Amino acid sequence: MSLPSFPLRTEQDRARAIQILHKVDLTQGITWTMREEVRSDAQNRRMWAMLRDVAKQVVWHGKKLSDEDWKHVFSASVEQQRAVPGLDGGFVVLGVSTRKKSKKWFNDMFEVVEAFAAEHQVKFQTADHWGIHE
């Protein structure tokens, strides 16, 4: 039996999920998983646009960082990650992938980026420029 996948946003969605679960044959060894919704395309576009703006406008401790570098910096802040000494000197931040992060996680990251941007006089492009209409 192939179980449908759909977001739970309303009481009607909850009722649909319960109906489906009542029909599951428990002798078939089914695994059921719930998770927070992952980032939307609009959140992904917004993240990269914000990171590009920060990368263009901020010199961090004497270095220009790429938008990818800034993604790691902000992700580490949201995750309150640890840094460990590297094998050849320097430090390595124990990484995080943003690919499967939830919408809530991205909202937390946007708050961190916006606070940083305000402190460093970063001017963001408009939401229309980002292609975000969410």
C-alpha positions in Angstrom: 0.0 0.0 0.0 1.4 3.4 -1.0 0.5 6.0 1.6 -0.1 9.5 0.4 2.1 12.4 1.6 0.4 15.7 2.4 0.8 18.7 4.8 -1.2 18.8 8.0 -2.5 22.4 8.2 -6.2 22.1 9.0 -8.6 19.9 11.0 -9.7 18.5 7.7 -6.1 17.4 7.0 -5.9 15.8 10.5 -9.2 13.9 9.9 -7.9 12.7 6.5 -4.7 11.4 8.1 -6.7 9.6 10.9 -8.9 7.9 8.2 -5.8 6.7 6.3 -4.2 5.4 9.5 -7.4 3.5 10.4 -7.2 1.6 7.1 -3.5 0.6 7.4 -2.9 -3.1 7.7 -0.8 -3.4 10.8 0.5 -6.8 9.8 2.4 -5.3 6.8 5.2 -3.6 8.8 4.4 0.0 7.8 6.6 2.9 9.0 4.9 6.2 9.4 6.9 9.5 9.8 5.9 13.0 10.6 8.3 15.9 10.1 8.1 19.7 9.9 7.7 21.0 6.3 11.0 21.7 4.7 11.9 25.1 3.2 9.9 26.5 0.4 11.3 27.6 -2.9 10.6 31.2 -1.8 12.6 30.7 1.4 15.4 29.3 -0.6 15.5 32.2 -3.0 15.2 34.7 -0.1 18.1 33.0 1.7 20.5 33.1 -1.3 19.5 36.7 -2.1 20.2 37.8 1.5 23.5 36.0 1.5 24.6 37.6 -1.7 23.7 41.0 -0.3 25.7 40.4 2.8 28.6 39.0 0.8 28.7 42.1 -1.4 28.6 44.6 1.5 30.5 43.1 4.4 34.2 42.5 5.0 34.4 40.1 7.9 37.6 40.3 10.0 39.5 41.6 7.0 38.1 39.0 4.5 35.5 39.0 1.8 33.3 35.9 2.2 31.3 34.3 -0.5 27.5 33.8 -0.2 28.2 30.1 0.5 30.6 31.1 3.3 28.0 33.4 4.8 25.5 30.5 4.7 27.8 28.5 6.9 28.4 31.4 9.3 24.7 32.1 9.8 23.7 28.4 9.9 26.3 27.8 12.6 24.8 30.7 14.6 21.3 29.3 14.3 22.4 25.8 15.2 24.7 27.1 18.0 27.4 24.9 16.5 30.8 24.0 17.8 34.1 24.7 16.2 37.0 22.4 16.6 40.7 22.8 15.8 41.5 21.8 12.2 44.1 19.2 11.3 46.3 21.8 9.6 45.6 24.7 11.9 42.6 27.0 12.0 39.2 25.9 13.0 36.4 23.8 11.5 32.8 24.5 12.2 31.0 21.3 12.4 28.7 21.6 9.4 25.0 21.7 8.8 23.0 21.2 5.6 20.2 23.6 5.1 18.6 21.4 2.4 16.2 19.6 4.7 15.7 22.3 7.4 12.2 23.3 8.3 10.3 26.5 7.4 10.6 27.5 11.1 14.4 27.0 11.1 14.6 29.2 8.0 12.6 31.9 9.8 15.0 31.7 12.7 17.9 32.0 10.2 16.3 35.1 8.6 16.1 36.7 12.0 19.8 36.1 12.6 20.7 37.5 9.1 18.5 40.5 9.5 19.9 41.4 12.9 23.4 41.0 11.6 22.6 43.1 8.6 21.1 45.9 10.7 24.3 46.0 12.8 26.5 46.1 9.6 24.4 48.5 7.6 23.6 45.9 4.9 20.9 47.1 2.5 18.8 44.2 1.1 17.2 44.1 -2.3 13.4 44.3 -2.3 11.3 41.1 -2.0 10.1 41.7 -5.6 13.8 41.6 -6.7 14.2 38.3 -4.8 11.2 36.8 -6.6 9.5 36.2 -3.2 5.8 36.7 -3.0 5.0 34.5 0.1 
